[in-house]
């Protein structure tokens, strides 16, 4: 039995991640029902690659769409047939070329649309993650994935879409002379003016976004050429599966800034038809290109969903996620890959280094508390200590300024003064 772990469903699709969607599409066409399971674990710590999708086949773990396809084609050829088995050398070359094209051109578009854009992220993407994650992953994983998307698209120069970072940089308090203060009414007017100004570059970037989308969608529309699948022939290939993963997340999510969806609907009707047909064939989902009319069939009868038995909400995994998200400590804490137990009684269980993880968890918590006190100068039980403030008033910094883990710990007020 082959088990596929993916990020959970969102937007009426089986997963919120394009490569997870692509892997689901491939397995749904290459492996018969009853020989594979689909688990929405939404837990990248299950695989040594620390990413999803991940396939578990016996005692073997494989992470990433390309690696999974390669494994199935070269290690399970006698058990399951590859979707690319009938491709000639030219088709194989096209699959390799367009796979790279999809990953390098489509991924930045999805990143900009669902993650970098502050409005789309906060109104659509972030709530979708809240539906598939549990505490504390809801606090840690979405910001981490958004930060990764920002890093991948930084070279494109669309920082205007990230109003959060721009607002933080432009609303920092000025260094006024001692005793001076801006009246509150003027402060609110300044904030409104800054917000209005920051929204203008987002609209000014629309032309560049449309150009970027066209540079990706135009070659794919030409390759499709009105056919049922991207390549010549009567069968689906791994390239179609990957294209479906990216196109579905470009077309289906209803977001406030829907420049990518509008580009597909307005100028590339063949691609929209292609996504609808493949979605019905692979996922059992009926997609509509009209706003608010995306519908999904009962995918429980189409896809072999299974309840995760990996203990994604266990305390040890929660501590692992917290440790890996901490500044500095997260970079140093490199836990060993999860290993499957080889005993017959626990052959399906996962061994996790619980004792070292719990010890590091307590240590990290103590360090975080100490860092909070030193960072904010807020130590009520030592308020009378003459050297506590180091010659001045405590700095007005907050625990939330210490990154994602700081925002999590900041929800609990440790001796904070009333203001």
C-alpha positions as semicolon CSV with decimal commas, in nm:
position;residue;x (nm);y (nm);z (nm)
1;X;0,000;0,000;0,000
2;X;0,135;0,339;-0,102
3;X;0,051;0,639;0,119
4;X;0,062;0,997;-0,005
5;X;0,092;1,280;0,248
6;X;-0,010;1,626;0,125
7;X;-0,105;1,971;0,242
8;X;-0,477;1,972;0,320
9;X;-0,764;2,077;0,092
10;X;-0,853;2,440;0,022
11;X;-1,062;2,643;-0,225
12;X;-1,262;2,331;-0,313
13;X;-0,943;2,159;-0,432
14;X;-0,780;1,852;-0,272
15;X;-0,476;2,054;-0,162
16;X;-0,356;2,409;-0,114
17;X;-0,018;2,329;-0,272
18;X;0,041;2,296;-0,649
19;X;0,288;2,007;-0,633
20;X;0,059;1,820;-0,394
21;X;-0,224;1,865;-0,644
22;X;0,003;1,740;-0,923
23;X;0,101;1,430;-0,726
24;X;-0,262;1,355;-0,639
25;X;-0,353;1,384;-1,007
26;X;-0,070;1,149;-1,108
27;X;-0,153;0,881;-0,855
28;X;-0,524;0,899;-0,934
29;X;-0,445;0,806;-1,295
30;X;-0,145;0,573;-1,250
31;X;-0,244;0,363;-0,947
32;X;-0,573;0,173;-0,917
33;X;-0,817;0,242;-0,637
34;X;-0,744;0,044;-0,325
35;X;-0,367;0,043;-0,378
36;X;-0,292;0,390;-0,244
37;X;-0,410;0,620;0,032
38;X;-0,432;0,997;0,052
39;X;-0,356;1,163;0,387
40;X;-0,398;1,536;0,445
41;X;-0,130;1,545;0,713
42;X;-0,023;1,906;0,642
43;X;0,293;1,814;0,833
44;X;0,622;1,864;0,645
45;X;0,825;1,723;0,937
46;X;0,723;1,372;0,834
47;X;0,979;1,357;0,555
48;X;1,356;1,416;0,563
49;X;1,307;1,677;0,292
50;X;1,088;1,875;0,535
51;X;0,836;1,934;0,259
52;X;0,518;1,795;0,105
53;X;0,409;1,603;-0,100
54;X;0,571;1,294;0,047
55;X;0,509;0,930;-0,040
56;X;0,556;0,645;0,204
57;X;0,607;0,308;0,037
58;X;0,685;0,047;0,297
59;X;0,986;0,179;0,485
60;X;1,081;0,428;0,213
61;X;0,995;0,799;0,215
62;X;1,013;1,010;-0,102
63;X;0,955;1,385;-0,104
64;X;0,873;1,619;-0,391
65;X;0,676;1,572;-0,713
66;X;0,973;1,496;-0,940
67;X;1,128;1,251;-0,695
68;X;0,798;1,071;-0,647
69;X;0,742;1,034;-1,022
70;X;1,099;0,912;-1,070
71;X;1,058;0,657;-0,792
72;X;0,731;0,522;-0,930
73;X;0,870;0,501;-1,283
74;X;1,195;0,325;-1,194
75;X;1,115;0,125;-0,880
76;X;0,751;0,025;-0,929
77;X;0,732;-0,026;-1,305
78;X;0,622;-0,384;-1,271
79;X;0,357;-0,296;-1,014
80;X;0,210;0,023;-1,163
81;X;0,231;0,166;-1,513
82;X;0,388;0,504;-1,572
83;X;0,179;0,775;-1,737
84;X;0,482;0,853;-1,957
85;X;0,534;0,496;-2,077
86;X;0,415;0,567;-2,433
87;X;0,614;0,884;-2,481
88;X;0,882;0,889;-2,749
89;X;1,220;1,060;-2,695
90;X;1,089;1,389;-2,826
91;X;0,795;1,378;-2,586
92;X;1,029;1,294;-2,300
93;X;1,241;1,596;-2,387
94;X;0,929;1,816;-2,399
95;X;0,817;1,686;-2,060
96;X;1,152;1,774;-1,905
97;X;1,162;2,118;-2,066
98;X;0,806;2,219;-1,984
99;X;0,828;2,076;-1,632
100;X;1,115;2,315;-1,565
101;X;0,920;2,592;-1,736
102;X;0,619;2,533;-1,509
103;X;0,823;2,524;-1,191
104;X;1,020;2,839;-1,273
105;X;0,738;3,048;-1,424
106;X;0,416;2,925;-1,260
107;X;0,543;2,900;-0,903
108;X;0,629;3,273;-0,878
109;X;0,282;3,362;-1,010
110;X;0,116;3,148;-0,742
111;X;0,348;3,298;-0,480
112;X;0,260;3,653;-0,582
113;X;-0,111;3,585;-0,600
114;X;-0,170;3,383;-0,283
115;X;0,118;3,480;-0,052
116;X;0,301;3,801;-0,137
117;X;-0,015;4,003;-0,193
118;X;-0,114;4,112;0,157
119;X;-0,481;4,150;0,070
120;X;-0,507;3,805;-0,089
121;X;-0,304;3,640;0,186
122;X;-0,503;3,779;0,479
123;X;-0,848;3,738;0,325
124;X;-0,809;3,405;0,144
125;X;-0,485;3,211;0,196
126;X;-0,438;3,259;0,570
127;X;-0,797;3,152;0,657
128;X;-0,755;2,847;0,432
129;X;-0,454;2,736;0,635
130;X;-0,651;2,786;0,956
131;X;-0,897;2,525;0,832
132;X;-0,634;2,256;0,772
133;X;-0,392;2,319;1,060
134;X;-0,418;2,293;1,435
135;X;-0,248;2,487;1,709
136;X;0,036;2,577;1,720
137;X;0,094;2,511;1,348
138;X;-0,169;2,772;1,265
139;X;0,064;3,035;1,410
140;X;0,388;2,901;1,270
141;X;0,351;2,736;0,930
142;X;0,152;2,997;0,727
143;X;0,396;3,285;0,802
144;X;0,685;3,050;0,729
145;X;0,543;2,953;0,391
146;X;0,469;3,316;0,312
147;X;0,826;3,415;0,398
148;X;0,951;3,143;0,162
149;X;0,724;3,274;-0,115
150;X;0,857;3,627;-0,061
151;X;1,214;3,501;-0,085
152;X;1,140;3,314;-0,409
153;X;0,988;3,621;-0,574
154;X;1,213;3,892;-0,434
155;X;1,410;3,911;-0,759
156;X;1,095;4,010;-0,950
157;X;1,064;4,340;-0,764
158;X;0,697;4,321;-0,663
159;X;0,748;4,429;-0,302
160;X;0,459;4,677;-0,345
161;X;0,219;4,383;-0,315
162;X;0,343;4,320;0,039
163;X;0,166;4,604;0,217
164;X;0,247;4,454;0,557
165;X;0,622;4,499;0,524
166;X;0,579;4,838;0,358
167;X;0,350;4,961;0,636
168;X;0,595;4,844;0,904
169;X;0,876;5,034;0,734
170;X;0,674;5,352;0,691
171;X;0,488;5,368;1,022
172;X;0,794;5,350;1,250
173;X;0,785;5,620;1,514
174;X;1,011;5,918;1,429
175;X;1,284;6,018;1,671
176;X;1,130;6,332;1,819
177;X;1,300;6,542;2,081
178;X;1,228;6,461;2,444
179;X;0,888;6,576;2,560
180;X;0,737;6,614;2,213
181;X;0,444;6,406;2,092
182;X;0,216;6,399;1,789
183;X;-0,154;6,444;1,873
184;X;-0,356;6,128;1,821
185;X;-0,583;6,285;1,561
186;X;-0,279;6,367;1,347
187;X;-0,139;6,016;1,400
188;X;-0,458;5,856;1,265
189;X;-0,456;6,090;0,965
190;X;-0,093;6,000;0,895
191;X;-0,175;5,629;0,909
192;X;-0,465;5,668;0,667
193;X;-0,251;5,870;0,427
194;X;0,030;5,612;0,438
195;X;-0,215;5,328;0,378
196;X;-0,365;5,509;0,080
197;X;-0,025;5,581;-0,067
198;X;0,092;5,224;-0,019
199;X;-0,206;5,084;-0,208
200;X;-0,128;5,288;-0,517
201;X;0,191;5,097;-0,616
202;X;-0,005;4,773;-0,594
203;X;-0,237;4,896;-0,868
204;X;0,053;5,045;-1,062
205;X;0,216;4,701;-1,065
206;X;-0,086;4,550;-1,242
207;X;0,061;4,607;-1,588
208;X;0,381;4,425;-1,492
209;X;0,182;4,143;-1,334
210;X;-0,024;4,100;-1,648
211;X;0,295;4,093;-1,855
212;X;0,445;3,830;-1,627
213;X;0,129;3,618;-1,647
214;X;0,119;3,650;-2,025
215;X;0,482;3,534;-2,054
216;X;0,379;3,210;-1,884
217;X;0,025;3,151;-2,012
218;X;0,086;3,229;-2,380
219;X;0,338;2,946;-2,441
220;X;0,119;2,700;-2,250
221;X;-0,187;2,796;-2,456
222;X;0,019;2,750;-2,773
223;X;0,140;2,410;-2,657
224;X;-0,216;2,299;-2,578
225;X;-0,340;2,411;-2,920
226;X;-0,699;2,301;-2,858
227;X;-0,597;1,942;-2,774
228;X;-0,726;1,745;-2,478
229;X;-0,377;1,709;-2,332
230;X;-0,061;1,915;-2,366
231;X;0,132;1,662;-2,576
232;X;0,027;1,469;-2,883
233;X;-0,143;1,142;-2,800
234;X;-0,450;1,006;-2,631
235;X;-0,314;0,974;-2,278
236;X;-0,234;1,203;-1,989
237;X;0,131;1,251;-1,894
238;X;0,310;1,372;-1,584
239;X;0,333;1,713;-1,751
240;X;-0,046;1,740;-1,753
241;X;-0,056;1,655;-1,383
242;X;0,192;1,928;-1,295
243;X;0,017;2,181;-1,516
244;X;-0,315;2,101;-1,349
245;X;-0,166;2,168;-1,006
246;X;-0,051;2,518;-1,099
247;X;-0,340;2,614;-1,326
248;X;-0,599;2,507;-1,068
249;X;-0,451;2,739;-0,803
250;X;-0,435;3,019;-1,058
251;X;-0,797;2,981;-1,171
252;X;-1,001;2,851;-0,877
253;X;-0,927;3,062;-0,564
254;X;-1,149;3,367;-0,532
255;X;-0,914;3,643;-0,416
256;X;-0,964;4,023;-0,393
257;X;-0,673;4,097;-0,626
258;X;-0,765;3,842;-0,895
259;X;-0,527;3,955;-1,169
260;X;-0,407;3,600;-1,238
261;X;-0,755;3,452;-1,253
262;X;-0,876;3,735;-1,475
263;X;-0,584;3,688;-1,714
264;X;-0,675;3,323;-1,764
265;X;-1,048;3,384;-1,798
266;X;-1,014;3,682;-2,032
267;X;-0,742;3,571;-2,272
268;X;-0,692;3,194;-2,244
269;X;-1,024;3,011;-2,271
270;X;-0,858;2,688;-2,390
271;X;-0,655;2,670;-2,071
272;X;-0,968;2,725;-1,862
273;X;-1,143;2,443;-2,048
274;X;-0,835;2,226;-2,001
275;X;-0,831;2,283;-1,624
276;X;-1,203;2,204;-1,596
277;X;-1,168;1,879;-1,788
278;X;-0,864;1,758;-1,596
279;X;-1,014;1,859;-1,263
280;X;-1,316;1,645;-1,335
281;X;-1,101;1,357;-1,458
282;X;-0,845;1,353;-1,177
283;X;-1,020;1,499;-0,873
284;X;-1,389;1,448;-0,942
285;X;-1,432;1,826;-0,917
286;X;-1,644;2,040;-1,145
287;X;-1,485;2,382;-1,186
288;X;-1,661;2,689;-1,314
289;X;-1,492;2,997;-1,459
290;X;-1,775;3,212;-1,324
291;X;-1,711;3,383;-0,993
292;X;-1,856;3,210;-0,690
293;X;-1,972;2,903;-0,881
294;X;-1,691;2,657;-0,824
295;X;-1,842;2,328;-0,723
296;X;-1,689;2,006;-0,599
297;X;-1,840;1,664;-0,610
298;X;-1,817;1,415;-0,327
299;X;-1,442;1,361;-0,350
300;X;-1,459;1,106;-0,069
301;X;-1,579;0,856;-0,330
302;X;-1,324;0,970;-0,589
303;X;-1,002;1,008;-0,390
304;X;-0,892;0,753;-0,126
305;X;-0,884;0,988;0,173
306;X;-0,764;0,841;0,501
307;X;-0,750;0,991;0,847
308;X;-0,393;1,068;0,941
309;X;-0,250;0,825;1,193
310;X;0,085;0,997;1,224
311;X;-0,003;1,202;1,527
312;X;0,039;1,540;1,367
313;X;-0,085;1,715;1,680
314;X;0,128;1,523;1,931
315;X;0,323;1,737;2,180
316;X;0,658;1,624;2,040
317;X;0,571;1,731;1,685
318;X;0,429;2,060;1,814
319;X;0,758;2,129;1,995
320;X;0,954;2,032;1,681
321;X;0,758;2,283;1,473
322;X;0,808;2,553;1,735
323;X;1,180;2,491;1,759
324;X;1,231;2,493;1,383
325;X;1,051;2,828;1,354
326;X;1,252;3,010;1,622
327;X;1,505;3,269;1,506
328;X;1,864;3,144;1,518
329;X;1,767;2,834;1,715
330;X;1,558;2,707;1,424
331;X;1,861;2,723;1,196
332;X;2,075;2,534;1,446
333;X;1,815;2,274;1,542
334;X;1,838;2,011;1,273
335;X;1,648;1,707;1,403
336;X;1,733;1,370;1,249
337;X;1,500;1,232;0,981
338;X;1,201;1,047;1,116
339;X;1,257;0,673;1,102
340;X;0,999;0,398;1,077
341;X;1,004;0,143;1,353
342;X;1,106;-0,201;1,229
343;X;0,932;-0,404;1,498
344;X;0,625;-0,594;1,396
345;X;0,417;-0,453;1,680
346;X;0,493;-0,097;1,576
347;X;0,562;-0,129;1,208
348;X;0,324;0,155;1,123
349;X;0,437;0,390;1,399
350;X;0,689;0,669;1,373
351;X;0,971;0,704;1,619
352;X;1,032;1,059;1,737
353;X;1,316;1,165;1,968
354;X;1,077;1,269;2,245
355;X;1,315;1,317;2,540
356;X;1,570;1,540;2,359
357;X;1,288;1,733;2,195
358;X;1,108;1,800;2,524
359;X;1,436;1,900;2,689
360;X;1,510;2,142;2,407
361;X;1,154;2,268;2,430
362;X;1,190;2,360;2,797
363;X;1,530;2,511;2,733
364;X;1,398;2,716;2,445
365;X;1,103;2,839;2,650
366;X;1,336;2,957;2,925
367;X;1,557;3,131;2,669
368;X;1,253;3,294;2,511
369;X;1,139;3,428;2,849
370;X;1,487;3,561;2,923
371;X;1,502;3,716;2,579
372;X;1,164;3,877;2,635
373;X;1,282;4,039;2,959
374;X;1,607;4,163;2,806
375;X;1,439;4,273;2,483
376;X;1,158;4,478;2,641
377;X;1,313;4,579;2,972
378;X;0,997;4,456;3,140
379;X;1,094;4,290;3,469
380;X;0,848;4,389;3,740
381;X;1,017;4,192;4,018
382;X;1,341;4,383;3,954
383;X;1,193;4,724;3,886
384;X;1,394;4,875;4,171
385;X;1,725;4,746;4,044
386;X;1,928;5,063;3,973
387;X;2,102;4,931;3,665
388;X;1,808;4,754;3,506
389;X;1,726;5,017;3,249
390;X;2,088;5,064;3,154
391;X;2,074;5,440;3,195
392;X;1,743;5,511;3,026
393;X;1,381;5,415;2,979
394;X;1,304;5,064;2,854
395;X;1,286;5,030;2,480
396;X;0,939;5,011;2,338
397;X;0,988;4,677;2,162
398;X;0,751;4,387;2,180
399;X;0,787;4,012;2,181
400;X;0,594;4,009;1,852
401;X;0,899;4,173;1,690
402;X;1,097;3,851;1,739
403;X;0,943;3,665;1,446
404;X;0,676;3,399;1,418
405;X;0,761;3,222;1,743
406;X;0,770;3,558;1,919
407;X;0,420;3,630;1,791
408;X;0,307;3,297;1,934
409;X;0,466;3,357;2,274
410;X;0,346;3,717;2,266
411;X;-0,014;3,603;2,293
412;X;0,064;3,528;2,662
413;X;0,158;3,839;2,860
414;X;0,437;3,758;3,102
415;X;0,423;4,032;3,365
416;X;0,361;4,312;3,116
417;X;0,291;4,647;3,273
418;X;-0,054;4,789;3,236
419;X;-0,059;5,092;3,015
